[in-house]
Amino acid sequence: MTGAGAELNLEVACREETADGVVVLGLRHPAGEPLAAWEPGAHIELLLEPGLIRQFSLCGDPADRLMWRIGVLRETSGRGGSQYVHDKLDLGSAVRVRGPRNHFRLVPAPRYLFIAGGIGITPLLPMLAAADAAGTPWTLVYGGRTRSSMAFAGELLARYPGRVQLRPQDETGLLDLDALLGQPRTGTLVYCCGPEPLLAAAEARCPDWPAGALHVERFAPRPEDPGLERTAFEVELAASGLILTVGPEASILGTVETAGVPVLSSCTEGTCGTCETVVLAGAPDHRDCVLTPAERETAGVMMICVSRSLTPRLVLDL
């Protein structure tokens, strides 16, 4: 059995075009060994080529330990990962995989509102199934460019009649977030995933909701505030006592790697959580899209690919 977070070689066991520009792959171990357990919201990383690592949400059934299912949208203006998956991963193709990891867990709640934009539906699929199995009331509002571009739309309507609202943009316009989020709802958790404009708009409408009510997952980094300062600071690596200076335009991750200290990393954009590192002393300046406000206060970790320091020195468990 593979362990969570391990790297392993899998093969493409099934491949299906489920919508315009969207392919769903089923990945399994060549020898049929069980895969690591996971919970709704988890993602895996595909190590496609040297320097080409991409994260994809698991959208299948967590009870199926023999198959991991991912949905991939071809991003013609992306950096090549989705195009590689579409063009080079076919039935029987081998692919190196790392994971699963989860920074988008489904927290127990009296009720849920799920909001998906485009391929952002993928991490929500197992959440819907889990909420449904638990008997928890929920609603899904699912937007996309066109009906034909919305993966799993027919499957969702058939499986959950009356609980899924499809909102193709060419038919109904943009999602009415004012109606969905304008009035806080006690006891409701909101899970939202999709393109950055959708997430930013959802966040802008939730300041009056209870703390922790809104949960989002980003596939791309939040635009950085140009007013944020970037000053030099030191990091001390506790394992070796090595003290390094992180320059204003350098990252902790890059500085540590340049010093010859290997660190597990992937996106380098603060969205995947792979480089999560324990902070032993000092105050991080969190600039990632992974940790919640509560986690930033209490978890004692930081994403060293993008985050910086509020104190002259950080001591890291490296």
N, C-alpha and C positions, 0 to 999 in steps of 0.2 A: 504494500500500500504506500502511496506517495504521501509525504508530509506537507502540511500547509507551508507555503513560502519556498518550497523546494523548486529547483529547476529540473525539468524533465522533458523528454522527447515524446511528443504525441503525434497522432496522425489524423488527417481529416477523414472522418468516417461518413459524413453526409454533408451535402451542400445544396442549398435551395435559394433561389431568387424569390424573395417574399414581397418585394415592392420595387418600384422604380429606383434603381441605384443601390438597393440593399440586398446583401447576401447574408444568409444565416449558415454558419458552420457548426457542425457537431464534432468535437475533438475527443479522442479516446486514446488510452494506452495501447500500443501495438500488441502487447501480450494480454490485454484484457484485465489488467490489474485495476483495483478500485482507485479512484482519484480522491484527493483530499476533500473533506467535508467543507461546506461553505453555507453562508446564510444570505438572505436577500440583501442586495446592495453591494455584494462583493464583485471584484474585477480580477482579471488575470492580465499578465503582460505577455505579448508575443515578441520574442527576440528574433526578428525577421532577417536582419543582416547586421553586420558590425555597425554600431551607431544608429540602427533603426529599430527602436523598441517602442511598442505602442500598447496602450491599455484598452481593454474592452470589457464591458460589463457582462457578467454571467446572467443569461436570461432564460435558462431552462429550469428544471426541477431540482431543488437541492437534495431531494431524496434519491435522485438518480446518481449513484456514485460511479457509474461507468462512462458517463458522457458529460462533457461541458459544452454548453451551447452559447454562441455569441452572435450578435448581429452587427454587421459592419456596413456603414454608408460610404459609398465612394465619394471622397472629397477631392474634386478636381483642382481646387486651389490649395490643397493641403500640402504636407511635407513628404508625401510618398507612402506612408504606412498603409492607408486604406487602399490605395491603388495596387500596392504589392499584394495585399490579401485578395483583391478581386481578380488580379491578372495571373498570379502565380500559385495560389493555394487551391488545388483541385482535389478531387477524391483520391485518397491515398497519399497525399503530400505530407511530408514530415515537417513538423514545426516545433521549435524550442519554446517552452512555456515556463513562466515563473508565476507563482501565486498559489492560492488566491489571497487577496488582501481586501479589507473592508473598512472604509471610512464613511459609509453611507448606510449605517444599520437602521433597521426598522425598529423604532422605539415603541413599546406598548402604549396604546392610547385608547380612549373611548370611541374615537372615530377618526377617519382620515380623509383628506382631500389630496388626491394625486393630480399633478399637472405635468403633462409631457409635451415637449416640442420636438417633432421629428424623431431622430434616432434616440433621443432621450427617453423614449418609451422602454428601452431595454432593461435598465436596472429596476424599473417599476413593475415589470411583469411578475417576477417571483414575489414581490411585495403584495400585489393584488391577491395572488393565490394564498399567501400566508394570512392576510387579513380575512379573506373569505373563509378559510378553514377554521379560523378562530371565532368566526361569527361576529366580527367587528364591522360596523357600518362603514362604508366607504363610497367615494365617488371618484371617477377618473374623467378628467377633461383632457382630451388629446388633440393637439393641433398639428398641422402639417401644411406644406405648400399646396398639395393636391391630394385627393383621396387615394390616387394610385401610388403616391409616394409614401404612404403611411403604413409601415410594416406592422404586421400582426392585427391590423384593423378588423378584418373579417373574423379572425379567431377570437378576438376580444368581444365583439358584438354577440357572437354565438354562445360564448361561454358565460358571459355576464349580462344577460339582457336587462335593460333598464338601468344599468349602473355605469355605463360608458357613454360619454358624450364625445362624438367625433366632430372636430371643427376644422375642416379643410379651409385654408385661407382663401382660395379662389371661389369658395361657395359662401363662407360666413364672415370673412375678414379676419383680423387678428383676434386672438383670445381676449375676451372682455375681463381683464384682470381686476378692474374696478368692481365689477359685480361679484367676482370670485373672492377677492381678498379685501375689498374696501371696508367690510365690517368684521372685526375680530370675532372669532367663534370659540367660546370657552370649551376646552376638552377636545379640540380638533388639532391634529398635527397635519402640516402641509408638507408634502414631499414633491419637489419640483426638479426636473432635469430637462435640459435642452440647450439651445444656443445661448450665448452670453446675453443678447438683448432681452430674452425672456427672463433669465435669472435676475438680471439687474432690475427689470421692471417689477418682478415679484418681490424682491427685497425692498424696493422703494415703497411698496404698498403695505408692508408688514411692520412698520415701526411701533404700531399700537397693539400688535398681537402680543400675547404672553411670551416671555423670553424662552427661546428654544422651540417655539411653535413651527418655525419655518426651517426645513432641511433642504439644502440644495446640493447637487453634485455638478461640478464643472468638467467639461471635456477639454477646455482651453483656459488659460489663465485669465483672471480678472485684469483689466487694464490697470497699470500701475499709476498711482497718483504722481504727476510730475513734480508736485511740491514736496514729496518725501525726500528727506536728506539721505545722502549716502556718504558716510564718514568712515574712516579707517578704525579698526578695533582689533583686539587680539583674541585668539582662541587657544586655550590650553587643552591638549589631548591627554586625558587622565591616564590612559594606559601606558604612555611613554614619557609623559611630562613635557612633551614637545610643545613649544609656544610659537605660534605662527601669527603673522600680521595679515589681516584681510583688508586689502586696499579698497578705496571707494568704489571702484568699478569691478572688483572681483567678488566672487561668491565664496562662502565657506567651503562648499563642496569642491570647487575648483582649486582652492588654496590647499585643502587637505590632500587632494589627489596629486597635486604638483609636488607635495612633500613626500610622496611615495606611500601614503597610507590608503589602502583600498577601502572604498565605501560603496555599498550597494546603492545604486541610483537608477533612475529610468527617465522620467519626463524632463527633468531639470527646469520645470516651470511651476512647481508648487501645486500640482494637481493630483498626483498619484499616491503620494505618501510613502514611496519606497525608501527615501533617504531619511525617514524619521529617526531622530537621534535624541538620546536622553541628555538633558541639561542638568549638570551637577551644581553649577553656581553661575550667577549672572542673570540678567534679564533679557530674554530674546525679544527682538522686534519682529513679530510674526507677520509675514507677507505672503503666506500660502493661501490656498483655497480649500484646504483639507480640514483643518481643525475648527471646531465650533468655538464661539466666544468662551463657553464654559471650559472647554478643553484647553484653551490657551491659558486660562487662569490656573488650572489644577493639574493638567496631565504631566507637566514637567518634561515635555518633549518639544522639538522644533523640526521643521523641514529645512535642512541646511542648503538646499539648492537655491532658495530665494530669500529666506529670512536672514535678518541681520541682528545687531545687538544694540540694546539701549544702555548698556554699561560698557566701560572700557575693556572688559575681558569677559569671555564666556569660558566655562570649564565644561567640556563635553565628554561623554562616556565613549571615547574612541581610543 
